Amino acid sequence: MKFDKGIWTVNIKKSGGYLMLVLLLIFLLSVSFATSLPSAPIIAYNSNTTYTSGIVNRSTDAKGTITTIVMTASQQDYKWKAYVGNVSGTLALADVNGKAVYDWNSGTPVGKVFVSRFSSISWTNIACVNQASIDTEETGISMSLSAKDNLNNTFNATNHQGFNVGVVPINGCRSTATYLNGTSQTMGPAAAFQEVLLRDTTTSNLVYAGLINSSTSGYNNQKYDFQMIVGENESASTPTPYFFWVELG
């Protein structure tokens, strides 16, 4: 995983179960096997950095004058953090020990990356987020319900590309799209790097879903398969932990 100006870069490789998705890390550290529903990848952490402002500016003005100035500033938003990266893997027909009788190279990755503060998600009970779940999540990370940069105001579209989580169809959920080459996109089904808010209906726990766009120029014009932003508690002394899952296909 690489972190660049507040952005985590993640290299993820994926596995499955009865028709299993085999997770193979770039560095081949290990292999994980799970069911055909979204499963947890193994993540390689590369590096991290964050944005810092420039030197302090000053003005030297003559005595007895009135100076009118216009100031423009870019400030790092500590209510959020981002993950970007690449996904690859194979489909395999394997047993509980990960021994495949046959497998298929998936080629160009297609699917979703899921991120949540909660380690256990009932994927058969997944649905669009509702306002109650958004309010609960904002409270959980101490994000003001009235903040301009909160979940409500960030995920303010519903016209995302339709997709399935397992066999559950997902349409019309709260969504947004992250930037391309530092520029915002017009949100819609054709936008790259769409991100959708879901919830586990058994617990109302919130899940971020990022749609994979294989080898697409991302926020810094480098090629990624996914880009996602997730909420953070800006007043906490330690970072908020998140859990990851991938579903290919």
Summary of the structure (lengths in Angstrom):
residues: 249
radius of gyration: 20.4
end to end distance: 22.8
largest distance: 85.4
contacts: 752
relative contact order: 0.22
helix: 7%
strand: 38%
